[in-house]
Amino acid sequence: MMSKRPVSKMSKGATLIAENTKVLGDVCFSDQLYVNGHIEGNVLAEEGSEAALMISDVGSVKGRIAVPFVVVNGRVEGDVHAGVRVELAARATISGNVYYKLIEMQLGAKVDGQLLHVVDEPSTKSNVHPLARQ
């Protein structure tokens, strides 16, 4: 008699850049990227994906980040564009602007730049108003 095993759905693919690894050039991905090493280049998520980037306390990125979900506990030199959410852990150090819709920042995280809230609201006649003259 054959046993029926449940068919499991493939989980998202996860990529690890190990602690002793240095990547030179842009990194494009669509699922999960864990950075324990170093990236010198932009980190970009595939358009329309629900990608997540995690930078550990020993990881670093020197370049622009454009990913829906970003968790930083290491060092980033460049702007961070989090399409959905950004989490800055206690050991996070960012030299650049952080563009976010939702942010969580723990005590000890450092940002040498601006925190800029991004709203996805299209311009319509009802929400565009002229500046008042004084």
C-alpha positions in Angstrom: 0.0 0.0 0.0 1.4 3.4 -0.9 1.5 6.1 1.7 0.2 9.5 0.8 2.5 12.2 1.7 1.1 15.7 2.0 2.1 17.9 -0.8 4.0 20.8 0.6 4.2 24.1 -1.0 7.8 25.3 -1.8 8.9 28.0 0.7 10.4 31.2 -0.5 14.0 31.0 -1.7 16.5 32.4 0.7 20.0 33.6 -0.2 22.8 34.0 2.3 25.8 36.2 1.7 28.1 34.7 4.3 30.3 36.7 6.8 33.5 36.2 4.8 32.0 37.1 1.5 32.3 40.4 -0.4 30.0 41.1 -3.4 31.1 43.8 -5.8 28.2 45.0 -8.0 24.4 45.2 -7.9 22.4 42.5 -6.3 18.8 41.8 -7.7 16.5 39.3 -6.0 12.9 38.5 -5.5 12.5 36.5 -2.2 14.7 36.7 0.8 18.3 37.9 1.1 20.4 37.6 4.3 23.5 39.7 4.4 26.2 38.6 6.9 29.0 39.7 4.6 29.5 42.9 2.5 27.9 44.2 -0.6 29.4 47.1 -2.6 26.6 47.9 -5.0 22.9 48.5 -5.1 20.5 46.0 -3.6 17.3 45.9 -5.6 14.2 43.8 -5.3 12.4 42.5 -8.4 9.5 44.8 -9.3 6.2 43.7 -7.7 7.8 41.2 -5.4 7.4 40.9 -1.7 11.1 40.6 -1.2 12.8 40.9 2.2 16.3 42.0 3.0 18.0 41.3 6.4 21.4 42.8 7.2 22.9 41.3 10.3 25.0 43.1 12.9 28.2 41.9 11.0 26.8 42.7 7.5 27.1 45.9 5.5 25.8 47.4 2.2 27.6 50.3 0.4 25.0 51.4 -2.1 21.3 52.2 -2.6 18.7 49.7 -1.2 15.2 49.5 -2.8 13.3 46.6 -1.2 9.8 46.3 0.1 10.8 44.8 3.5 14.1 45.9 5.1 15.6 44.9 8.4 18.9 46.5 9.3 21.1 45.6 12.3 24.4 46.3 10.5 25.9 49.2 8.5 24.4 50.8 5.4 26.1 53.6 3.4 23.5 54.8 1.0 19.8 55.6 0.8 17.2 53.0 1.9 13.9 52.8 0.0 11.6 50.5 1.9 8.5 50.0 -0.2 6.4 48.6 2.7 8.3 48.5 6.0 11.8 49.1 7.5 13.0 47.9 10.9 16.2 49.4 12.4 17.6 47.2 15.1 19.7 48.4 18.0 23.1 48.1 16.2 21.9 49.6 12.9 24.0 52.5 11.4 22.7 54.2 8.3 24.6 57.0 6.4 21.9 58.1 4.0 18.2 58.9 3.8 15.5 56.4 4.8 12.3 56.4 2.7 9.6 54.4 4.4 5.8 53.8 4.7 6.1 52.0 8.1 9.1 52.2 10.4 10.2 50.5 13.6 13.4 51.8 15.2 15.0 50.4 18.3 17.0 52.3 20.9 20.6 52.5 19.7 19.9 52.6 16.0 21.6 55.5 14.2 20.6 57.4 11.1 22.9 60.0 9.6 20.4 61.4 7.1 16.7 62.1 6.9 13.7 59.9 7.8 11.2 60.5 5.0 7.7 59.1 5.2 6.4 58.1 1.8 2.6 58.1 1.1 1.2 56.3 -2.0 -1.7 58.7 -2.5 -2.2 59.7 -6.1 -2.7 63.4 -6.8 -6.3 64.3 -7.4 -8.2 67.6 -7.4 -9.5 66.8 -3.9 -6.2 66.4 -2.2 -4.1 69.1 -4.0 -4.5 72.6 -2.5 -2.8 75.8 -3.4 -0.5 77.4 -0.8 -2.0 80.2 1.1 -0.4 83.6 0.4 0.5 85.8 3.4 
